[in-house]
Amino acid sequence: MSLHVLTVVVAVLYLSPVTLTRAGDRTEGTPGPSYVAAVYEHRVILNPEPHVPLSRAAALEHMMRNLKVYEEQAARAAEQGAQIIVFPEDGIHGFNFSRLSISGYLETIPDPLTEDWNPCTQPDRHNHTEVLQSLSCMARRHQLYLVANMPDLQPCPLTSHPHLDPSQTPCPPDGRWQFNTDVVFRSDGSLAARYHKQNLYFEKEFDTPPRLEVVTFDTPFAGRFGVFTCFDILFHDPTVRLLEKGIRQMIFPTAWMNLLPLLTAVQIQRAVSLGANVTLLAANLRHDSKAMTGSGIFTPSTSIYHHAFHHPGGPEEGKLLVLRIPVLDSDWLATQKQAKRQEEKGGKGEEKEQIGEEGEAKGQGETGGEGDGEPLSASLPTRSPNPSPSPSPSHFISSMMCDPFSFVLLHGSEGQLTVCDGPLCCHLQYRRSPQGGNTELYALGAFAGNHTADGHFALQVCALVRCSGSEVSSCGKGVEEAESRVDFRLEGKFGTRYVYPSLLGSGMVVDKPDRIEKTTDGRVTMEHSGMSVGLVTACLYGRVYDQD
């Protein structure tokens, strides 16, 4: 993700001298088949002059400095039993290149669907593949699956896709394709998968691939994984297409800039894991001046994550996260169960029983793994069957994430509110406990429309947010800290089934809601009580992909 100055003013994270690594909703002991995953948040070593072209030798010298760190972290992960490790987007080469200046960093990555290749054991098959060889040998040396991101050079027209119509996919003016690319290596060093990023974010050095790529790879320890990169997470292609293929284990290299109050890195990562009911292995860059931090290992029932706060002038360091998590690939689980049954019965081929998704995390289902959550206490006001907007105060418009949200303020220690924007109405029941007599202002917001700043996509969002000040104009602005504990039930009736729930507490604490419920008519409800920290944001983030 290139880092041009954003065309809008958004609140980024105010840095303080704290580093947060949390086990989140991590549970001890994983029932059923499991594996050990690792992600590394990398403090990328940058080219100080990315717009100046380098020779291949100079570019390699730069990349090998980052790869040295990768080698150290892969060794640490392997020592902790990791079977797969994910490194971030742009972590080897950096960002903010021009199309010309990145040329020294490019390698031509063969398509593993058409060619079996192990760069470590067959280094002479392709020229100028030193980075591929280094990653391959790293995976082979430490006996783990390894995912990294690097720039790829492909001839135009693409010889590996001769069926493409040149009239529909004209070559770039310089006669070559340049792609932002994820590569996956097996534990023996062979190249398992290659994915070209579909949704670029101001990356003028790269091309959008001429055809959509929906990329998966298989492992012997957890079955099938899907791959997508950074900005892809907000779009239908390829993310939802992977879900439609039944993929429930996702690899997510990213270079994510944190944007409060709705799109911080760990916030959106947790939201997608819960909303899509998937495992997400998310590796971000660490770069404080760009508000880049936030990585994690998320399943519908389990998580560990890291968000770094940094005092200016202090050290910026990477972070390795390792966690044992349940296998979610139902086909793999069924195969393993059948093999175990055959082994127990002496391989006599007994009649098969109906095989379910045993080994998956408890409570997983259409509701994102939250169906077993407890309801809020009886002291929370009960919403009337046909709620109407609170008569006081009247709603107001304020910008949040550059979108004009309709807001209504919370008043008193408890109550219920409704706010609507077009077809979307958001309902809130709340009980709050201000700490120390604070006068923090909270508002319930609704937005249904097209987001057009730094990307174009259709949204339906219900959000309970802490305002950054005492004026209504501060509602929707970014804030990290809060003191008020709020028990709530947030609900909306959405025109999309793709709704991603998030709950952000003071100090970038990502909580798991007590209960999430989805109904067939589009109603989504999120409940939570007993927060250990103040509430910053509670959000139901709906993506209306068919209106993009």
Secondary structure as the mmCIF struct_conf table of DSSP 4:
data_model
#
loop_
_struct_conf.conf_type_id
_struct_conf.id
_struct_conf.beg_label_comp_id
_struct_conf.beg_label_asym_id
_struct_conf.beg_label_seq_id
_struct_conf.end_label_comp_id
_struct_conf.end_label_asym_id
_struct_conf.end_label_seq_id
HELX_LH_PP_P HELX_LH_PP_P1 HIS A 4 LEU A 6
BEND BEND1 THR A 7 VAL A 8
STRN STRN1 ALA A 11 ALA A 11
HELX_LH_PP_P HELX_LH_PP_P2 LEU A 13 LEU A 15
BEND BEND2 PRO A 17 PRO A 17
STRN STRN2 THR A 19 ARG A 22
TURN_TY1_P TURN_TY1_P1 GLY A 24 ASP A 25
BEND BEND3 GLU A 28 GLY A 29
BEND BEND4 GLY A 32 PRO A 33
STRN STRN3 SER A 34 GLU A 41
STRN STRN4 HIS A 42 HIS A 42
HELX_LH_PP_P HELX_LH_PP_P3 VAL A 44 ASN A 47
BEND BEND5 PRO A 48 PRO A 48
TURN_TY1_P TURN_TY1_P2 PRO A 50 HIS A 51
BEND BEND6 VAL A 52 VAL A 52
HELX_RH_AL_P HELX_RH_AL_P1 ARG A 56 GLU A 79
TURN_TY1_P TURN_TY1_P3 GLN A 80 GLY A 81
BEND BEND7 GLN A 83 GLN A 83
STRN STRN5 ILE A 84 VAL A 86
TURN_TY1_P TURN_TY1_P4 GLU A 89 HIS A 93
BEND BEND8 PHE A 95 PHE A 95
TURN_TY1_P TURN_TY1_P5 ARG A 99 ILE A 102
HELX_RH_3T_P HELX_RH_3T_P1 SER A 103 TYR A 105
STRN STRN6 GLU A 107 GLU A 107
HELX_LH_PP_P HELX_LH_PP_P4 THR A 108 PRO A 110
TURN_TY1_P TURN_TY1_P6 PRO A 112 THR A 114
TURN_TY1_P TURN_TY1_P7 PRO A 119 THR A 121
TURN_TY1_P TURN_TY1_P8 PRO A 123 ASP A 124
BEND BEND9 ARG A 125 HIS A 128
HELX_RH_AL_P HELX_RH_AL_P2 GLU A 130 HIS A 142
TURN_TY1_P TURN_TY1_P9 GLN A 143 GLN A 143
BEND BEND10 LEU A 144 LEU A 144
STRN STRN7 TYR A 145 PRO A 155
BEND BEND11 CYS A 156 PRO A 157
TURN_TY1_P TURN_TY1_P10 THR A 159 SER A 160
TURN_TY1_P TURN_TY1_P11 PRO A 162 HIS A 163
BEND BEND12 LEU A 164 LEU A 164
TURN_TY1_P TURN_TY1_P12 PRO A 166 GLN A 168
BEND BEND13 THR A 169 THR A 169
HELX_LH_PP_P HELX_LH_PP_P5 PRO A 170 PRO A 172
TURN_TY1_P TURN_TY1_P13 PRO A 173 ASP A 174
BEND BEND14 GLY A 175 GLY A 175
STRN STRN8 ARG A 176 PHE A 185
TURN_TY1_P TURN_TY1_P14 SER A 187 ASP A 188
BEND BEND15 GLY A 189 GLY A 189
STRN STRN9 LEU A 191 HIS A 196
BEND BEND16 GLN A 198 ASN A 199
BEND BEND17 TYR A 201 PHE A 202
TURN_TY1_P TURN_TY1_P15 LYS A 204 GLU A 205
BEND BEND18 PHE A 206 PHE A 206
BEND BEND19 PRO A 210 ARG A 211
STRN STRN10 THR A 216 THR A 219
TURN_TY1_P TURN_TY1_P16 PRO A 220 ALA A 222
STRN STRN11 GLY A 223 VAL A 227
HELX_RH_3T_P HELX_RH_3T_P2 CYS A 230 LEU A 234
BEND BEND20 PHE A 235 HIS A 236
TURN_TY1_P TURN_TY1_P17 ASP A 237 PRO A 238
HELX_RH_AL_P HELX_RH_AL_P3 THR A 239 GLU A 244
TURN_TY1_P TURN_TY1_P18 LYS A 245 GLY A 246
STRN STRN12 GLN A 249 PRO A 253
HELX_LH_PP_P HELX_LH_PP_P6 TRP A 256 TRP A 256
STRN STRN13 MET A 257 MET A 257
HELX_LH_PP_P HELX_LH_PP_P7 ASN A 258 ASN A 258
STRN STRN14 LEU A 259 LEU A 260
TURN_TY1_P TURN_TY1_P19 PRO A 261 LEU A 262
STRN STRN15 LEU A 263 LEU A 263
HELX_RH_AL_P HELX_RH_AL_P4 ALA A 265 ALA A 276
TURN_TY1_P TURN_TY1_P20 ASN A 277 ASN A 277
STRN STRN16 THR A 279 ALA A 283
STRN STRN17 LEU A 285 LEU A 285
STRN STRN18 HIS A 287 HIS A 287
HELX_RH_3T_P HELX_RH_3T_P3 ASP A 288 LYS A 290
TURN_TY1_P TURN_TY1_P21 ALA A 291 ALA A 291
STRN STRN19 MET A 292 MET A 292
STRN STRN20 SER A 295 PHE A 298
BEND BEND21 PRO A 300 SER A 301
STRN STRN21 SER A 303 ALA A 308
TURN_TY1_P TURN_TY1_P22 PRO A 312 GLY A 313
BEND BEND22 GLY A 314 GLY A 314
STRN STRN22 LYS A 319 PRO A 326
HELX_RH_AL_P HELX_RH_AL_P5 SER A 330 GLU A 344
TURN_TY1_P TURN_TY1_P23 LYS A 345 GLY A 346
BEND BEND23 GLY A 347 GLY A 347
HELX_LH_PP_P HELX_LH_PP_P8 GLU A 350 GLN A 354
TURN_TY1_P TURN_TY1_P24 GLU A 358 GLY A 359
BEND BEND24 GLU A 360 GLU A 360
HELX_LH_PP_P HELX_LH_PP_P9 ALA A 361 ALA A 361
TURN_TY1_P TURN_TY1_P25 LYS A 362 GLY A 363
BEND BEND25 GLY A 365 GLY A 365
TURN_TY1_P TURN_TY1_P26 GLU A 366 THR A 367
BEND BEND26 GLY A 368 GLY A 369
TURN_TY1_P TURN_TY1_P27 GLY A 371 ASP A 372
HELX_LH_PP_P HELX_LH_PP_P10 GLY A 373 SER A 377
TURN_TY1_P TURN_TY1_P28 ALA A 378 SER A 379
BEND BEND27 LEU A 380 LEU A 380
HELX_LH_PP_P HELX_LH_PP_P11 PRO A 381 SER A 384
BEND BEND28 PRO A 385 ASN A 386
BEND BEND29 PRO A 391 PRO A 393
HELX_LH_PP_P HELX_LH_PP_P12 SER A 394 HIS A 395
STRN STRN23 PHE A 396 MET A 400
TURN_TY1_P TURN_TY1_P29 MET A 401 CYS A 402
STRN STRN24 ASP A 403 LEU A 409
BEND BEND30 GLY A 412 SER A 413
STRN STRN25 GLU A 414 ASP A 421
TURN_TY1_P TURN_TY1_P30 GLY A 422 PRO A 423
STRN STRN26 LEU A 424 SER A 433
BEND BEND31 GLN A 435 GLN A 435
TURN_TY1_P TURN_TY1_P31 GLY A 436 GLY A 437
STRN STRN27 TYR A 442 HIS A 451
BEND BEND32 ALA A 453 GLY A 455
STRN STRN28 PHE A 457 ARG A 466
BEND BEND33 SER A 468 GLU A 471
HELX_RH_3T_P HELX_RH_3T_P4 VAL A 472 SER A 474
TURN_TY1_P TURN_TY1_P32 CYS A 475 GLY A 476
BEND BEND34 LYS A 477 LYS A 477
STRN STRN29 ARG A 485 LYS A 493
BEND BEND35 GLY A 495 GLY A 495
BEND BEND36 ARG A 497 ARG A 497
STRN STRN30 VAL A 499 GLY A 505
TURN_TY1_P TURN_TY1_P33 SER A 506 MET A 508
STRN STRN31 VAL A 509 VAL A 510
HELX_LH_PP_P HELX_LH_PP_P13 ASP A 511 PRO A 513
BEND BEND37 ASP A 514 ASP A 514
STRN STRN32 ARG A 515 LYS A 518
TURN_TY1_P TURN_TY1_P34 THR A 520 ASP A 521
BEND BEND38 GLY A 522 GLY A 522
STRN STRN33 ARG A 523 HIS A 528
BEND BEND39 SER A 532 VAL A 533
STRN STRN34 LEU A 535 ARG A 543
HELX_RH_3T_P HELX_RH_3T_P5 TYR A 545 GLN A 547
#
